[in-house]
Amino acid sequence: MSTPTRTGSAVSRLTAMIDDKDRYDVPPGDLLATQLEAANDLFRDRLAKIPLLENRAAEGGITSVRSREELLPLLFAHTAYKSYPEGWLAEKKWDRLGRWLATISTHEVKDVDLDGVTNIDGWLGALEQSGHYLCCSSGTTGKSAMMNSTKADLEWNRKEAMSSFAWGSGSVIGDNRMMFGLGPGTTVARNNAIRDALIEGFTDPDTEPFMYPVPPISIGQITGMVVLRKAIADGTARPAEIAEFEATSATRQKLMDDARTISAEALLKARKRKLLLSGMYANLYPLAQLVRELGFSGKDFHPENTIYIGGGLKGATLPDDYREYIAETFNLSPERTFQMYGMQEMNAAMPRCRAQRYHVPAWLMLLLLDESGENLLPASDGEVEGRAAFFDLSVNGRWNGVISGDKIVADYNPCACGSRSPSIRDNIGRYADQPGGDKISCSGTTDAYVRGIS
């Protein structure tokens, strides 16, 4: 078993374990002291750099991190990353959005050339030119959460993508597979870094990867669609907006339909090769149906195929056996099916093991909280249900601690797969989906502070 060596900083000792074969096999008790030392080092380094962190420390009376209890008041609610006034986007107040971003970022947001910026995609592009790579996600309100990242974060995303995929899929770097991206991409820098890492690490350099023949969708487009759907639902959308939306939707649906046929034909042409498939279940299921309709099934595909599954169903309604159907169609064995649990608010990925549990790596602290997000749940000998919070030692561009909106069942005991890291059951839910929504207690004061300073 590997434990952190005593050379170098606590942060570097833990993040260096990314290349260790036992990176998911260290009991949490063996790591806690080093993790707290690392958290304290990051706290001391970033206290004066991140205004919201300074505010949280003052509010909680925290001057150092010596325990998990002292770390708790320093965690940011996930809502902090969408705490800007929504009107600033519509009013194109890019300078104010930049000042807001600076309150939750490690590095100053300055010298951003805003000349010619007319929309959120243009603003994100201008930020990238200044070394700020935002990870964005859009919720049901259409308001994007924006998490600042640096080149160091993107390099980590690449490195961890290779490491976690190898562990969770049984693949090895240099596998010389042919990659199939089987779903529309996005313009998010982090997602692109992960895709590039999979191509670099596991595919045949002499074979061009197959990428879904549909233009990537931008954060601005996603946000615009969600906002317009909301306006249509409440009756405030203008007829011209609805007509444009319907025309755009029809065009994109035609592209998606054509892409499914093109993808199926390309898959069948390469079916004897060792493949690396990548996509989401919502796109993979109708593609599998089409392959079956064309008269092919798992017996026609290579027995060592593997797959990288990203995200959940994203609102799609599929049959109960959709996973088995996809696996049987493309000859995917359980041990070669990679799925992970993660979120845009942090870098770390938690790959799923053979026992269908997600494993927490050594550089990530799992903090299980009550529903309010105010209290750590007591230690237990078995599974415990609660709100997931994390402290990710690999994050560079923003604060490392976040209280999520996820309801999880976690266990700090060894997993049935044999790994001894903390693990999370594969039934993750969202507090926002409960009656009454997500009532995380610290979100209001955090949002008020960030709005006030920006």
MARGU-975309 format. One record per residue (C-alpha): residue number from 1; x, y, z. Coordinates in steps of 0.001 Angstrom, whole numbers, padded with zeros to 6 digits, always signed. Layout:
NUM / X / Y / Z
...
// end
This chain:
1 / +000000 / +000000 / +000000
2 / +001222 / +003515 / -000847
3 / +001034 / +006455 / +001532
4 / +002255 / +010012 / +000942
5 / +006004 / +010405 / +001308
6 / +007425 / +013066 / +003608
7 / +009208 / +015016 / +000868
8 / +007668 / +018090 / -000757
9 / +004534 / +019961 / +000249
10 / +001490 / +018081 / +001440
11 / -000362 / +019138 / -001721
12 / +002362 / +017810 / -004012
13 / +002709 / +014584 / -002019
14 / -000979 / +013806 / -002467
15 / -001385 / +014943 / -006080
16 / +001741 / +012956 / -006998
17 / -000250 / +009825 / -006143
18 / -002110 / +010192 / -009436
19 / +000484 / +007860 / -010953
20 / +000389 / +005368 / -008054
21 / -001285 / +002025 / -008628
22 / -002840 / +002313 / -005143
23 / -004335 / +005783 / -005678
24 / -007835 / +004487 / -004860
25 / -006707 / +001959 / -002289
26 / -005548 / +003989 / +000731
27 / -007780 / +003952 / +003831
28 / -009054 / +007479 / +004611
29 / -007528 / +007377 / +008075
30 / -004066 / +007030 / +006551
31 / -004571 / +010208 / +004506
32 / -006448 / +012596 / +006799
33 / -003451 / +014221 / +008506
34 / -001739 / +014918 / +005181
35 / -004977 / +016137 / +003600
36 / -005548 / +018600 / +006457
37 / -001959 / +019825 / +006193
38 / -002501 / +020362 / +002467
39 / -005829 / +022138 / +003058
40 / -004163 / +024455 / +005574
41 / -001340 / +025239 / +003135
42 / -003852 / +026153 / +000441
43 / -005910 / +028188 / +002901
44 / -002857 / +030246 / +003920
45 / -001837 / +030750 / +000300
46 / -005259 / +031777 / -001041
47 / -006775 / +033654 / +001884
48 / -005671 / +037059 / +000603
49 / -006222 / +036140 / -003054
50 / -009890 / +035099 / -003017
51 / -012185 / +037743 / -001450
52 / -015017 / +035308 / -000778
53 / -012653 / +032948 / +001062
54 / -011443 / +035833 / +003211
55 / -015065 / +036659 / +004007
56 / -015931 / +033062 / +004876
57 / -012887 / +032793 / +007153
58 / -013789 / +036006 / +008963
59 / -017420 / +034945 / +009352
60 / -016383 / +031586 / +010797
61 / -013474 / +032874 / +012874
62 / -011119 / +030485 / +011068
63 / -007379 / +031260 / +011136
64 / -006048 / +027814 / +010273
65 / -007293 / +024380 / +009199
66 / -006449 / +021663 / +011719
67 / -009621 / +019579 / +011474
68 / -012505 / +018791 / +009156
69 / -014711 / +020913 / +011429
70 / -012532 / +023970 / +010802
71 / -012620 / +023314 / +007066
72 / -016425 / +023216 / +006911
73 / -017072 / +026996 / +007285
74 / -014618 / +027656 / +004451
75 / -016494 / +025625 / +001836
76 / -018326 / +027516 / -000891
77 / -021910 / +026635 / -001721
78 / -022173 / +025505 / -005327
79 / -024559 / +028421 / -005882
80 / -021653 / +030866 / -005354
81 / -020616 / +030211 / -008937
82 / -023850 / +031630 / -010306
83 / -024303 / +034457 / -007774
84 / -023928 / +037290 / -010299
85 / -027027 / +039379 / -011095
86 / -028737 / +037710 / -014037
87 / -029409 / +041049 / -015709
88 / -025704 / +041656 / -016284
89 / -025682 / +039087 / -019080
90 / -028692 / +040577 / -020845
91 / -027261 / +044080 / -020372
92 / -023794 / +042932 / -021541
93 / -022003 / +044299 / -018501
94 / -018827 / +042312 / -019091
95 / -016690 / +044521 / -016851
96 / -018996 / +043911 / -013885
97 / -019086 / +040198 / -014580
98 / -015292 / +040281 / -014543
99 / -015274 / +041974 / -011136
100 / -017719 / +039361 / -009885
101 / -015515 / +036558 / -011221
102 / -012516 / +038032 / -009397
103 / -014243 / +037544 / -006023
104 / -014223 / +033760 / -006470
105 / -010943 / +033330 / -008377
106 / -007385 / +032631 / -007250
107 / -005818 / +034904 / -009860
108 / -006759 / +038486 / -010677
109 / -009168 / +038977 / -013550
110 / -007617 / +041944 / -015316
111 / -006304 / +043088 / -018689
112 / -009211 / +041370 / -020440
113 / -009784 / +042890 / -023893
114 / -013537 / +043417 / -024111
115 / -013453 / +045241 / -027443
116 / -016043 / +043700 / -029757
117 / -017531 / +041364 / -027140
118 / -021271 / +041128 / -027772
119 / -022337 / +037900 / -026026
120 / -021322 / +035412 / -023343
121 / -019374 / +033262 / -025805
122 / -017322 / +036288 / -026823
123 / -016685 / +037139 / -023174
124 / -015537 / +033599 / -022437
125 / -013198 / +033801 / -025427
126 / -011735 / +037101 / -024209
127 / -011135 / +035577 / -020783
128 / -009285 / +032640 / -022362
129 / -006973 / +035093 / -024086
130 / -006068 / +036364 / -020597
131 / -005481 / +032878 / -019162
132 / -008884 / +032322 / -017554
133 / -010624 / +029169 / -018792
134 / -014141 / +029064 / -017396
135 / -015876 / +025781 / -016728
136 / -019551 / +026528 / -017232
137 / -022732 / +024612 / -016702
138 / -026294 / +025724 / -017292
139 / -029138 / +024744 / -014996
140 / -032858 / +024683 / -015639
141 / -033056 / +028474 / -015143
142 / -030566 / +029081 / -017952
143 / -028193 / +030876 / -015580
144 / -024715 / +029441 / -016006
145 / -022471 / +028550 / -013113
146 / -018980 / +029843 / -013937
147 / -015858 / +028344 / -012372
148 / -012482 / +029867 / -013184
149 / -009694 / +027549 / -014307
150 / -006092 / +028019 / -015381
151 / -003771 / +026203 / -017747
152 / -002591 / +024240 / -014713
153 / -006168 / +023039 / -014161
154 / -006495 / +021961 / -017790
155 / -003217 / +020056 / -017580
156 / -004509 / +018288 / -014482
157 / -007788 / +017488 / -016254
158 / -005788 / +015816 / -019023
159 / -003581 / +013880 / -016632
160 / -006416 / +012692 / -014411
161 / -008559 / +011730 / -017415
162 / -005852 / +009297 / -018508
163 / -005283 / +008002 / -014977
164 / -008912 / +007490 / -013977
165 / -009933 / +006029 / -017336
166 / -007115 / +003486 / -017183
167 / -008132 / +002478 / -013646
168 / -011853 / +002309 / -014334
169 / -011785 / +000657 / -017765
170 / -008825 / -001676 / -017555
171 / -007263 / +000058 / -020564
172 / -003580 / +000890 / -020799
173 / -001922 / +003929 / -022298
174 / -000854 / +003076 / -025833
175 / -003862 / +000808 / -026487
176 / -004078 / +001987 / -030122
177 / -007866 / +002042 / -030202
178 / -010043 / +003897 / -032662
179 / -012041 / +006586 / -030895
180 / -015668 / +007394 / -031621
181 / -017118 / +010584 / -030141
182 / -020812 / +009702 / -030265
183 / -022543 / +012895 / -029261
184 / -022378 / +016621 / -029931
185 / -019469 / +018326 / -028206
186 / -019288 / +021608 / -026336
187 / -016897 / +024554 / -026386
188 / -015974 / +024096 / -022693
189 / -012166 / +024011 / -022328
190 / -012220 / +021327 / -019627
191 / -014300 / +018925 / -021726
192 / -011973 / +019471 / -024669
193 / -008928 / +018771 / -022483
194 / -010415 / +015452 / -021351
195 / -011289 / +014456 / -024917
196 / -007780 / +015293 / -026115
197 / -006265 / +013256 / -023262
198 / -008269 / +010165 / -024214
199 / -007178 / +010544 / -027832
200 / -003539 / +011030 / -026849
201 / -003426 / +008187 / -024357
202 / -005548 / +005430 / -025800
203 / -005987 / +005761 / -029544
204 / -004051 / +004835 / -032658
205 / -002050 / +007934 / -033707
206 / -002318 / +006870 / -037343
207 / -006134 / +006776 / -037292
208 / -008254 / +009913 / -037279
209 / -010757 / +009852 / -034376
210 / -014407 / +009884 / -035417
211 / -016142 / +012965 / -034069
212 / -019918 / +013337 / -034167
213 / -020718 / +015344 / -037327
214 / -022691 / +018041 / -035526
215 / -021169 / +021443 / -034650
216 / -020329 / +021806 / -030931
217 / -022846 / +023726 / -028889
218 / -021636 / +026765 / -026979
219 / -022512 / +027947 / -023477
220 / -024295 / +030923 / -024994
221 / -026450 / +028691 / -027157
222 / -027339 / +026411 / -024251
223 / -028202 / +029375 / -022041
224 / -030263 / +031002 / -024781
225 / -032295 / +027844 / -025396
226 / -033107 / +027334 / -021730
227 / -034070 / +030983 / -021226
228 / -036340 / +030953 / -024282
229 / -038028 / +027715 / -023219
230 / -038741 / +029330 / -019878
231 / -040144 / +032427 / -021621
232 / -042345 / +030229 / -023837
233 / -043646 / +028407 / -020768
234 / -044592 / +031609 / -018924
235 / -045975 / +033337 / -022046
236 / -043422 / +036167 / -022346
237 / -041617 / +035004 / -025493
238 / -042145 / +037099 / -028643
239 / -043484 / +035371 / -031807
240 / -040292 / +036173 / -033749
241 / -038181 / +034570 / -030997
242 / -040328 / +031458 / -031037
243 / -040150 / +031193 / -034830
244 / -036352 / +031539 / -034784
245 / -036085 / +028976 / -032004
246 / -038267 / +026482 / -033876
247 / -036271 / +026931 / -037090
248 / -032961 / +026494 / -035266
249 / -034274 / +023442 / -033423
250 / -035496 / +021846 / -036668
251 / -032153 / +022440 / -038359
252 / -030206 / +020978 / -035461
253 / -032568 / +017991 / -035205
254 / -031961 / +017269 / -038895
255 / -028211 / +017398 / -038245
256 / -028626 / +015032 / -035290
257 / -030707 / +012581 / -037324
258 / -028173 / +012576 / -040159
259 / -025298 / +012240 / -037678
260 / -026858 / +009121 / -036173
261 / -026906 / +007415 / -039564
262 / -023370 / +008548 / -040408
263 / -022128 / +007368 / -036993
264 / -023775 / +003947 / -037298
265 / -022253 / +003400 / -040729
266 / -018787 / +004431 / -039482
267 / -019080 / +002127 / -036470
268 / -020053 / -000825 / -038614
269 / -017172 / -000143 / -040980
270 / -014738 / -000200 / -038018
271 / -016490 / -002969 / -036071
272 / -013550 / -005404 / -036197
273 / -011210 / -002839 / -034650
274 / -010667 / -002288 / -030933
275 / -012827 / +000779 / -030195
276 / -013045 / +003496 / -027567
277 / -016595 / +004864 / -027579
278 / -017414 / +008134 / -025849
279 / -020801 / +009710 / -025243
280 / -023889 / +009912 / -023076
281 / -026555 / +007268 / -022704
282 / -029204 / +009533 / -024245
283 / -027262 / +009595 / -027531
284 / -025927 / +006052 / -027394
285 / -029292 / +004307 / -026997
286 / -030902 / +005432 / -030297
287 / -027586 / +004777 / -032035
288 / -027608 / +001225 / -030666
289 / -031188 / +000844 / -031906
290 / -030129 / +001857 / -035402
291 / -027215 / -000602 / -035385
292 / -029656 / -003366 / -034396
293 / -032096 / -002310 / -037130
294 / -029260 / -002660 / -039649
295 / -028859 / -006281 / -038562
296 / -025790 / -006096 / -036315
297 / -025160 / -006746 / -032632
298 / -022421 / -007428 / -030091
299 / -021200 / -010590 / -031846
300 / -020096 / -008394 / -034749
301 / -017903 / -006062 / -032641
302 / -014432 / -006502 / -031126
303 / -014512 / -008198 / -027682
304 / -012148 / -005649 / -026106
305 / -014164 / -002525 / -026853
306 / -014364 / +000075 / -024107
307 / -016507 / +003127 / -023425
308 / -016245 / +006462 / -021604
309 / -019680 / +007479 / -020334
310 / -020165 / +011132 / -019455
311 / -023082 / +012583 / -017519
312 / -026454 / +011100 / -016697
313 / -029624 / +010849 / -018757
314 / -030005 / +014654 / -018979
315 / -033775 / +014349 / -018807
316 / -034061 / +011621 / -021439
317 / -036558 / +008807 / -020862
318 / -035083 / +005424 / -021705
319 / -036155 / +001818 / -021004
320 / -035028 / +000271 / -017720
321 / -032533 / -001956 / -019526
322 / -030897 / +000825 / -021570
323 / -027418 / +000148 / -020144
324 / -027581 / -003561 / -020926
325 / -028984 / -002862 / -024395
326 / -026096 / -000514 / -025276
327 / -023499 / -002880 / -023805
328 / -024864 / -005878 / -025701
329 / -025010 / -003929 / -028965
330 / -021364 / -002828 / -028925
331 / -019885 / -005853 / -027085
332 / -018997 / -003882 / -023948
333 / -018145 / -005930 / -020862
334 / -018772 / -004385 / -017389
335 / -015042 / -004312 / -016594
336 / -014397 / -002202 / -019720
337 / -017242 / +000266 / -019132
338 / -015942 / +003498 / -017644
339 / -018249 / +005851 / -015789
340 / -017272 / +008443 / -013244
341 / -018834 / +010841 / -010779
342 / -017677 / +014445 / -010881
343 / -018849 / +018032 / -011243
344 / -017708 / +021219 / -012903
345 / -017034 / +022805 / -009497
346 / -013998 / +020555 / -008986
347 / -011307 / +018888 / -011063
348 / -011229 / +015444 / -009487
349 / -012944 / +012462 / -011053
350 / -014268 / +009483 / -009093
351 / -014248 / +006389 / -011336
352 / -016748 / +003586 / -010846
353 / -015416 / +000178 / -009796
354 / -016594 / -003361 / -010587
355 / -018889 / -003220 / -007539
356 / -020686 / -000213 / -009103
357 / -019355 / +002325 / -006589
358 / -017502 / +005582 / -007250
359 / -014078 / +005832 / -005586
360 / -012577 / +008953 / -004016
361 / -008895 / +009528 / -004932
362 / -006218 / +010477 / -002418
363 / -006161 / +014153 / -003495
364 / -009875 / +014621 / -002828
365 / -011469 / +014949 / +000619
366 / -015065 / +013759 / +000923
367 / -017031 / +015624 / +003593
368 / -020518 / +014229 / +004192
369 / -022947 / +016869 / +005503
370 / -026541 / +017059 / +006643
371 / -029198 / +018375 / +004247
372 / -028720 / +021992 / +005362
373 / -024994 / +021824 / +004616
374 / -024227 / +023196 / +008096
375 / -023018 / +020098 / +009930
376 / -020675 / +017192 / +009338
377 / -022403 / +013861 / +009751
378 / -020933 / +011633 / +012480
379 / -018636 / +008750 / +011618
380 / -020361 / +005432 / +010938
381 / -019401 / +001810 / +010404
382 / -021585 / +001539 / +007316
383 / -023243 / +003569 / +004613
384 / -024418 / +007104 / +005405
385 / -026738 / +009283 / +003332
386 / -026089 / +013008 / +003174
387 / -025080 / +016056 / +001168
388 / -021792 / +015704 / -000687
389 / -019070 / +018271 / -000059
390 / -015508 / +018063 / -001317
391 / -012094 / +019633 / -000930
392 / -010134 / +019099 / -004147
393 / -006395 / +019603 / -003716
394 / -005805 / +019685 / -007477
395 / -007759 / +022912 / -008134
396 / -005683 / +025964 / -009074
397 / -007920 / +028690 / -010484
398 / -010454 / +028940 / -007651
399 / -011037 / +027808 / -004077
400 / -010775 / +024081 / -003532
401 / -013802 / +023447 / -001300
402 / -017423 / +023149 / -002444
403 / -020754 / +022082 / -000969
404 / -022655 / +020400 / -003776
405 / -026339 / +019961 / -004423
406 / -025932 / +016183 / -004552
407 / -027559 / +013669 / -002238
408 / -025277 / +010654 / -001929
409 / -024783 / +007444 / +000029
410 / -021140 / +007098 / +001075
411 / -019065 / +004535 / +002928
412 / -015599 / +004984 / +004447
413 / -015091 / +001239 / +004816
414 / -013356 / -000986 / +002216
415 / -015425 / -001616 / -000915
416 / -016493 / -005037 / -002169
417 / -014107 / -004495 / -005095
418 / -011201 / -004526 / -002648
419 / -010288 / -000838 / -002801
420 / -010096 / +000928 / +000556
421 / -010758 / +004529 / -000424
422 / -014123 / +006078 / +000510
423 / -016773 / +005096 / -002026
424 / -020164 / +006382 / -003145
425 / -023143 / +004297 / -004195
426 / -024352 / +004609 / -007784
427 / -027695 / +006229 / -006915
428 / -026764 / +009912 / -006729
429 / -029689 / +012326 / -006507
430 / -030203 / +016080 / -006406
431 / -031673 / +018021 / -003505
432 / -033122 / +020412 / -006087
433 / -035397 / +017589 / -007269
434 / -036982 / +017199 / -003844
435 / -040269 / +018908 / -002910
436 / -039364 / +022440 / -001911
437 / -036064 / +022424 / -003784
438 / -032528 / +022757 / -002440
439 / -032340 / +024785 / +000781
440 / -028600 / +024862 / +001358
441 / -028218 / +027201 / +004312
442 / -025047 / +029132 / +003482
443 / -026022 / +030074 / -000078
444 / -027907 / +033253 / +000811
445 / -025129 / +034951 / +002774
446 / -022518 / +033885 / +000237
447 / -024538 / +035227 / -002705
448 / -025215 / +038504 / -000912
449 / -021526 / +039022 / -000180
450 / -020392 / +038306 / -003740
451 / -023009 / +040601 / -005223
452 / -022098 / +043365 / -002801
453 / -018380 / +043366 / -003529
454 / -018719 / +043082 / -007273
// end
